[in-house]
């Protein structure tokens, strides 16, 4: 992953840090970084994380379509 983190270690078992991590990956990550995320987890935190409106809109549309097809 090429994202520059502000910490040496991220505790992904901590819900706050996990949500922050997802936010950073969705905003700044490459396709392979995003592919490594769990789609159900993204759906669960999407309303609680800060994203640029175009990124949020894209994910809302994608997850709604995925849910409708699922």
N, C-alpha and C positions, 0 to 999 in steps of 0.2 A: 504494500500500500504506500502511496506517495504522499499522503496527507501529512502535514506537519502538525504534530500534537503538542499541546502545551504542558504535557506531563510526561514523565518517563514511563509510567505504567498506568494502564486503565484497568480498573476493576470491573469487568463486565458482569460480575454477579451482583453489583450494586445497581438497583433499578435506575437511579438518577444518572449514573455514569453510562449505563447501557443506552438510555434514551438519548443522552448527549452524543454518544458515539454514533447512533443511527442517524441523528440529525446531521452530524458532520459528514458522514458517508453519503447520505442522500444529496447534500448540498455540494460537496467537493469531490466525491469519489469518482473513480473511473468505472467503466462497465463491470470489470471483474470484481471490484470492491463491492458494488451494489449487488451483484449476483450472489455474493457470499452471505447476504442478509436473508433472514427468514421473512417471507412475505406476510405471514400471519402476525409476526411481531411488529412489522411495519404498520399493519392495519391497526393494531392495538394501541400504538403510541402516536399515530399520525395527528390526531387532534391536539396532542399535548406538546408537540415539539415546534420550534420556530423554523419555518422554511420560507424561502422566497415564494410569492404567490403562484408563479408559473410552475415551480417544482411541486408545490402542494396540489395544485389543480391536476397536474399530470398524474400524480400518485392516486388521488381520489378517483379520477376517471378509470385508471388502470385497475384499481382494487374493486371498484364497483362492477366493472365488466367481468373481472375474474370471478367475483362472487355470483354474478348472474349466470355465468357459464358453468359454475361448479356444481 
